[in-house]
Amino acid sequence: MPKLFSYGTLQQEDVQLATFGRRLTGVSDALVGYRQSIVAIDDPELVRTSGKTHHPIVAFTGVNEDRVPGALFEITDAELAHADEYEVAAYVRVKAPLASGLEAWVYVDARGKPPPA
């Protein structure tokens, strides 16, 4: 099953129910080598689903000490496709390292994604 790391709205129960049709159970972890900021959301459907006009977003720094806390979820391939549909063009999905030593899919700033491994 794919692992998905969320530092933002995908941790919200209402967003999970709208996106996946169920409440996810996750464990705390942290994204390594990224720094968090905020992005304005102009997609009315996404604003309606999340209840927020601004969402957190992360950009790659490559600095091991930069950490972004969040939650790690195990989801299905179909649910990962639903998460792709939920995110707007400002985000791109990449595999990234976590503080736990695991690697997971995460949505990052499309303008600052890491170089290919």
C-alpha positions as a Markdown table, in Angstrom:
| # | Residue | x | y | z |
|---|---|---|---|---|
| 1 | Met | 0.0 | 0.0 | 0.0 |
| 2 | Pro | 1.3 | 3.5 | -0.8 |
| 3 | Lys | 2.4 | 5.7 | 2.1 |
| 4 | Leu | 1.2 | 9.3 | 2.0 |
| 5 | Phe | 2.6 | 12.1 | 4.2 |
| 6 | Ser | 0.4 | 15.0 | 5.0 |
| 7 | Tyr | 1.4 | 18.3 | 6.7 |
| 8 | Gly | -1.8 | 20.1 | 5.8 |
| 9 | Thr | -5.4 | 19.7 | 4.9 |
| 10 | Leu | -5.3 | 16.0 | 4.1 |
| 11 | Gln | -5.1 | 15.5 | 7.9 |
| 12 | Gln | -8.6 | 17.1 | 8.3 |
| 13 | Glu | -11.4 | 14.6 | 8.9 |
| 14 | Asp | -13.8 | 16.5 | 6.6 |
| 15 | Val | -11.2 | 16.6 | 3.8 |
| 16 | Gln | -10.5 | 12.9 | 4.2 |
| 17 | Leu | -14.2 | 12.0 | 4.1 |
| 18 | Ala | -14.7 | 14.1 | 1.0 |
| 19 | Thr | -11.5 | 12.8 | -0.7 |
| 20 | Phe | -11.3 | 9.2 | 0.4 |
| 21 | Gly | -14.7 | 8.4 | 1.7 |
| 22 | Arg | -13.3 | 7.4 | 5.1 |
| 23 | Arg | -11.3 | 8.7 | 8.0 |
| 24 | Leu | -7.6 | 7.9 | 7.8 |
| 25 | Thr | -5.5 | 6.7 | 10.7 |
| 26 | Gly | -2.0 | 8.0 | 10.7 |
| 27 | Val | 1.2 | 8.2 | 12.8 |
| 28 | Ser | 3.2 | 11.3 | 13.5 |
| 29 | Asp | 6.3 | 11.8 | 11.5 |
| 30 | Ala | 8.3 | 14.7 | 9.9 |
| 31 | Leu | 9.3 | 15.6 | 6.3 |
| 32 | Val | 13.1 | 16.0 | 6.1 |
| 33 | Gly | 14.8 | 18.7 | 3.9 |
| 34 | Tyr | 11.8 | 20.9 | 3.3 |
| 35 | Arg | 10.5 | 24.2 | 4.6 |
| 36 | Gln | 6.8 | 25.1 | 5.0 |
| 37 | Ser | 5.0 | 28.3 | 3.8 |
| 38 | Ile | 1.5 | 29.2 | 2.7 |
| 39 | Val | -0.2 | 29.4 | -0.7 |
| 40 | Ala | -3.4 | 31.1 | -1.7 |
| 41 | Ile | -6.1 | 28.7 | -3.1 |
| 42 | Asp | -8.3 | 30.1 | -5.8 |
| 43 | Asp | -10.1 | 26.9 | -6.7 |
| 44 | Pro | -13.7 | 27.3 | -5.2 |
| 45 | Glu | -14.3 | 23.6 | -4.9 |
| 46 | Leu | -11.0 | 23.1 | -2.9 |
| 47 | Val | -11.9 | 26.0 | -0.7 |
| 48 | Arg | -15.3 | 24.6 | -0.1 |
| 49 | Thr | -13.9 | 21.1 | 0.8 |
| 50 | Ser | -11.1 | 22.4 | 3.1 |
| 51 | Gly | -12.8 | 25.4 | 4.5 |
| 52 | Lys | -9.6 | 27.4 | 3.9 |
| 53 | Thr | -8.5 | 30.0 | 1.3 |
| 54 | His | -4.8 | 29.4 | 2.2 |
| 55 | His | -3.1 | 26.1 | 2.5 |
| 56 | Pro | 0.3 | 25.0 | 3.8 |
| 57 | Ile | 2.9 | 24.1 | 1.1 |
| 58 | Val | 6.5 | 22.9 | 1.3 |
| 59 | Ala | 9.5 | 23.5 | -0.8 |
| 60 | Phe | 12.7 | 21.5 | -1.0 |
| 61 | Thr | 15.7 | 23.0 | 0.8 |
| 62 | Gly | 18.0 | 19.9 | 1.0 |
| 63 | Val | 18.9 | 21.0 | 4.5 |
| 64 | Asn | 18.7 | 17.9 | 6.8 |
| 65 | Glu | 17.8 | 20.1 | 9.8 |
| 66 | Asp | 14.7 | 21.5 | 8.0 |
| 67 | Arg | 11.7 | 19.5 | 9.2 |
| 68 | Val | 8.0 | 19.8 | 8.6 |
| 69 | Pro | 5.7 | 17.9 | 11.1 |
| 70 | Gly | 2.7 | 15.9 | 9.9 |
| 71 | Ala | 1.1 | 12.5 | 9.7 |
| 72 | Leu | 1.9 | 9.4 | 7.7 |
| 73 | Phe | -1.0 | 7.4 | 6.3 |
| 74 | Glu | -1.2 | 4.1 | 4.4 |
| 75 | Ile | -3.7 | 4.4 | 1.6 |
| 76 | Thr | -4.7 | 2.4 | -1.5 |
| 77 | Asp | -3.6 | 3.2 | -5.0 |
| 78 | Ala | -7.2 | 4.4 | -5.8 |
| 79 | Glu | -7.1 | 6.7 | -2.8 |
| 80 | Leu | -3.7 | 8.1 | -4.0 |
| 81 | Ala | -5.4 | 8.9 | -7.3 |
| 82 | His | -8.2 | 10.7 | -5.4 |
| 83 | Ala | -5.5 | 12.7 | -3.5 |
| 84 | Asp | -4.0 | 13.7 | -6.9 |
| 85 | Glu | -7.4 | 15.0 | -7.9 |
| 86 | Tyr | -7.8 | 16.9 | -4.7 |
| 87 | Glu | -4.5 | 18.9 | -5.0 |
| 88 | Val | -4.3 | 21.9 | -7.3 |
| 89 | Ala | -1.6 | 22.7 | -9.8 |
| 90 | Ala | 0.5 | 24.5 | -7.2 |
| 91 | Tyr | 1.4 | 21.1 | -5.8 |
| 92 | Val | 3.3 | 18.1 | -7.3 |
| 93 | Arg | 3.5 | 14.6 | -5.8 |
| 94 | Val | 7.1 | 13.4 | -5.1 |
| 95 | Lys | 8.6 | 10.6 | -2.9 |
| 96 | Ala | 10.5 | 12.1 | 0.0 |
| 97 | Pro | 12.3 | 11.0 | 3.1 |
| 98 | Leu | 10.8 | 11.2 | 6.6 |
| 99 | Ala | 12.4 | 11.5 | 10.0 |
| 100 | Ser | 11.3 | 7.9 | 10.8 |
| 101 | Gly | 13.6 | 6.6 | 8.0 |
| 102 | Leu | 10.6 | 5.8 | 5.8 |
| 103 | Glu | 9.9 | 7.3 | 2.4 |
| 104 | Ala | 6.4 | 8.5 | 1.4 |
| 105 | Trp | 4.5 | 10.4 | -1.3 |
| 106 | Val | 4.1 | 14.0 | -0.4 |
| 107 | Tyr | 2.6 | 17.0 | -2.2 |
| 108 | Val | 5.2 | 19.8 | -2.5 |
| 109 | Asp | 5.5 | 23.2 | -4.2 |
| 110 | Ala | 5.6 | 22.5 | -8.0 |
| 111 | Arg | 8.1 | 25.4 | -8.3 |
| 112 | Gly | 10.5 | 24.0 | -5.7 |
| 113 | Lys | 10.4 | 20.2 | -6.0 |
| 114 | Pro | 13.6 | 18.3 | -5.4 |
| 115 | Pro | 15.9 | 17.2 | -8.3 |
| 116 | Pro | 15.3 | 13.6 | -9.5 |
| 117 | Ala | 17.1 | 11.0 | -7.5 |
